[in-house]
Amino acid sequence: LIIMTGDFRSRPALAQAKKEKESAKPDSVFDDEKKPAATKSATLSDRDTIGFSQENVAAQNNDPEERRFRLSEALLGLEPENASRLRLALKFSREEQILEQMRETHKFLKDAQLSKAETEVKELIAKLEHLRNLLLAEDLDFQLKLARLRQMRETLGQLDRIVKEERRELGWSRFALEQGKRLARFTTRRPDLEALLRDQQAVIADTKNASKNGDNSAKDARAAIRDREVKVRNAAAAFATDPLFADLQPPHLRRADAHLAEAVTHLEGADESSATAAEDKALGLLREEFSRLDEQVAQTERTIAEAEFRRRALDQAKNRGTTESLEATSARLGDVGVALRKDLIHASASMQSAEQGLGKTAAARAADDQSAALDVLAKSRDEFTRSIERLLVELRTELQSRLVADLTEMHELQSSIRETTQAQAPRVLQKSRTALITVARLSKNEAELGERTEHLLALVEETEFGIALPTTLRIFSREMRSIEGWLKAGDVAARTVALETRLEEDLLGLVQAVRRLPPTTPPAPGTDRKSTRLNSSH
């Protein structure tokens, strides 16, 4: 890998050196006539040379991919750590499509698309350097655990999306079940409301005919009509208070009650015309309520139509497919993934049954199966979350030791930088060139400290170690960058030394604080104040 990385830089340089060497030869008397052709030939030669170099590097990378795989298989029993390195390198190479990118770069070079080729080469160099670091890493076990943590978090994110979607599916199935029951009640009560309309129509007809009878018979007829109107009014009031209609807040039934009461009063006073007018108004409102009920029935039927069930069945099938895909990819998690895979298989089976229920418009069956799937998924998620926490505790324990060692070393380096700055300050003020060079070198040392701090910050953030620790490291990095800039500019004023001194003290204080940090996840605010203070200590 080191040789391959060097090839990107060395071969074009060799081609250029060769070109310069040839150009240094003395010209013949016929060279003026040959210059255009020679220039074209040289350009083609350079392009071909670079393209061949790239093609050769791609071929070199193709062979190591195969060799890494075979070697990792051979070393698996003898040297498992080195076998893991090779497998990680092979996985990274394939995921980043390094070989394909090399071939694409070769194509750009062959087509003289130098700008695109330059970008691709820079990316390739970065990837190859990462490969080299991976193969030479001293903390491979820690890196493997970090890689496993990323995989587990990715899996947890996918599991959360599956759970969220299944809850949505369950919510709709329960909604459809309630809508089905509501539709059944609507269907049951509709004939009663229709009968009420017929009764009111009959009352109106009898009221109009009552005035044609004699006084005594008209009086008796009005009394009978009044009693019937009272029954219609009571029936309308019962409809209005029925939970089925009450949820709809029936405005027409409530308004009809006032006109029915008015009609009863007019019938008692023998005012048939006024009674008829009030009865007609009440009838109109009852008809509007009846139309409104039909609209509610039609809307409910559309909500739980067979086409809607089919659409939900497709959504359920899609979520089941996602679950099955996650079950397959969970095999990479090793022992941790075994329990998860079993739960996902059970959940997938319940989803399939729910899918079949939705296909048969059986909302109750679908809801039961979806609820069973969610129970399995919720249990699996809790267990998987605890597995992540156990891995985090392992990583934080190892990271804690690394932090203490690295911060201690960084404190010593920062102390050395501060002492050298103070020693060189008088000579820098005298414009000593040697002192300025020394201070400039210190800026590079400070830059290295900043890079190390940022690396530690990335690890701390990824493992979620401590509450205030990431913020503290971020502040340190910013201060180190400030010191780097000042030293690079030859600024050794009091502010530079003061910041170096403060940073030196803070690094030492942070070492003591890190030693006290528990590796467990910090509790939620307010749950354990003592542990929270310890996690947030500087």
Secondary structure, DSSP 8 states (H G I E B T S, - for coil): -HHHHHHHHHHHHHHHHHHHHHHTS---TTHHHHHHHHHHHHHHHHHHHHHHHHHHHHHHHHHHHHHHHHHHHHHTTT-HHHHHHHHHHHHHHHHTTHHHHHHHHHHHHHTT-HHHHHHHHHHHHHHHHHHHHHHH-S-HHHHHHHHHHHHHHHHHHHHHHHHHHHHHHHHHHHHHHHHHHHHHHHHHHHHHHHHHHHHHHHHHHHHHHHTTS-HHHHHHHHHHHHHHHHHHHHHHHHHHHSHHHHTT--HHHHHHHHHHHHHHHHHHTT-HHHHHHHHHHHHHHHHHHHHHHHHHHHHHHHHT-HHHHHHHHHHHHHHHHHHHHHHHHGGGGTHHHHHHHHHHHHHHHHHHHHHHHHHTT-HHHHHHHHHHHHHHHHHHHHHHHHHHHHHHHHHHHHHHHHHHHHHHHHHHHHHHHHHHHHHHHHHHHTT-HHHHHHHHHHHHHHHHHHHHHHHHHHHHHHHT--SSHHHHHHHHHHHHHHHHHHHHTT--SHHHHHHHHHHHHHHHHHHHHHHH--SS----TTT-HHHHHHHH--
